[in-house]
C-alpha cells in the first residue's frame, strides 16, 4: 500500500491554526485580557486560514508554502508572550558608529 506524500500546505495550515488556538487558550487560562485588536486579529486570521488555507494574499509578504505572513508570525509570538506573562523583548538596535579620535 503506497502512501501519498504529506501535503506541506495543509500541514502549515494546521500548525498555524493550532498556534492561534494555543495563544488564545493560554490567554484565557492566565486571565490575561487581550485587547480588542488582538482578539479580532486571532479571529480573523483563523477565519481566513479555514476559508483560503493561508491568511495573506500578497505572495511577497510570506513564503509560498507558509500559512501566515512574516508580520503575522511576529504578532502571534507577541500575543503568546503576553499570554505567558513574559515581558516585551527589547528592540534591537543597529550597530552604532564610534566617533574617530
N, C-alpha and C positions, 0 to 999 in steps of 0.2 A: 504494500500500500504506500503510494507516494504522497508526501505532504506538500502543500503549497508553501512557497517561501513566505515568511511573515511580511505583512503589509506595513511598511515603515510609517506611512502617513496615518494609518489607523492607530498604530502604537503611539505616535506623537500626540494624537488627539486624545487618546485615553489617558496618557500621562499628564497632559495639561488639565483635563477635566478633574483628575484625581488631585492635582496640586491645588486647584481652585477650591474644591470641596474641603481639602485638608486645612487650607488657610482660614476658610470660613468657620469650620468646626473648632479650630484652635482658638479663634477669637471668641466664639460663644462660650467655650469651656472656661477660658481665662477671665471672662467677664469684661473683656476689652471692648469699648464702644468704638466701632468703626464709623468713620464719617459717612455722610450721605453719599459722597462721591465714591468712596471705597466700596460701599455696598452695591451701588449701581454698577461700578466697574466689574465686580465679581459676577454679578447677574448678567450683564450684557455680554461679557466675554464668553461665559458659559453658553448663553443662548446662541451666539454666533458659531461657537465650536460645534454645537449639536446640529445646527442647520447647515453650515457650509463646510465643516471639517477643519477650518482654520479661522482665526479671529482677526485677520487683517487682509486687506485686499491688494495693497500695493506690494508687488514682489520685491521691491528694493528695500523694504523695511524689515525683511527677515529672510532666512534661508528657505529654499523651496520645499524641503521636507518637514519644516517646523510648523507647529500649530499656533504658536504665539510669536509676535514680533519681538525684537530686542528690547524695546521700551516696555512692552507688556510683561516680559520676564522680570525686568527691573522693578516695576511697580508691584508685581506679585511677591517678589522677595521682600520688598519694604513692608507690605501688608502682613506677611508671615512673621517678619521680625517684630512688628508692632504687637502681633497676637502673642508672641512668645515672651514679650516684655523686654526685648533687647533694645539697647539704645541705638539711635541712628548712627551709622558709620560716618566718620569724618570725611569730608570731601577731600579727595586727593588733589594736590596742587602740582602744577607743572614745575619743572626744575627752575630755580632762580639763578640768574647770573650773579656772580660775585663781582663786586667792583674791582677793577685792576688798580693796583697800587702804583 
